[in-house]
Amino acid sequence: MKSPAILPLIFFPFALLSSPVQAIVNVEQAIIGQPSEGMHTTLDFLVNGTSGNAEKSANKADLLSLWQHDNHTEFLQMQYAYGKSRGVVDTDRAFAHFRHRTALDAEWAAEGFGQVGRDPFSRLTQRTLLGGGARLVLFEQNQKSAGYLGLGAFHERETLSGKLGTSDPLEARLWRANSYLVLKRQLNEQVRLYSTTYYQPAFADRADYRMLEQASVLVKLDKNLDLKLSLDIAFDSKPPQTVQKRDLFYSTGLEFSF
């Protein structure tokens, strides 16, 4: 399927409030089209901070490894985020995500994935999920732009930490639908953009949904080194009690490819 143009790649629909709500994982790389055979790994170091009247720092390390062999692709992503505000730790989350994708033809692929993560500042002691689905190539234009649509579902198990004044259950299991839209664009030899938008409603309650927008601008500094500007905006319509609905993380750093 082909498209003559690409939709805008940078979205800011929820950039109003910041809180530690992170549930969705993006395993996309800035590769446009089919990756070449073999291993492709990126390592990101992203930082953000202020000093003086306001003291705040936030850091994120993200490892994404892709193995392309024949019509199969394996992804392994690990991420750790840590931050302080006025000397007090307010971000300390981590996850690991594995995904397998098999291309069925030039347009369709089947996916399966598993994930484990924690975020104590969201009262999340552990989240595990297992799921799968299909991925459709919307368009790919000569390594210049691409669009992909994913549809599927997963089963999720969450364990929360207890907190004084809360009454929500400390363990929950449910099924969620999983849909995502990926857009990528190579502006010129130095600059490329990519964006991934996720929507994950619960089957039992459509008012319980999660959304995530992750957008990045990469500027090539060297053959294997890019300057990366990143924005992550997450929204959970029914987070644990005492946890806010919106989460904003914006950062600047370096991405190493090898």
Secondary structure, 3 states (H helix, E strand, C coil): CCCCCCCCCCCCCCCCCCCCCCCCCCCCCCCCCCCCCEEEEEEEEEEEEECCCCCEEEEEEEEEEEEEECCEEEEEEEEEEEEEECCEEEEEEEEEEEEEEEECCCCEEEEEEEEEEEEHHHCEEEEEEEEEEEEEEEEEECCCEEEEEEEEEEEEEEEECCCCCCCCCCEEEEEEEEEEEEEEEECCCCEEEEEEEEEEEECCCCCCEEEEEEEEEEEEEECCEEEEEEEEEEEECCCCCCCCCEEEEEEEEEEEEC
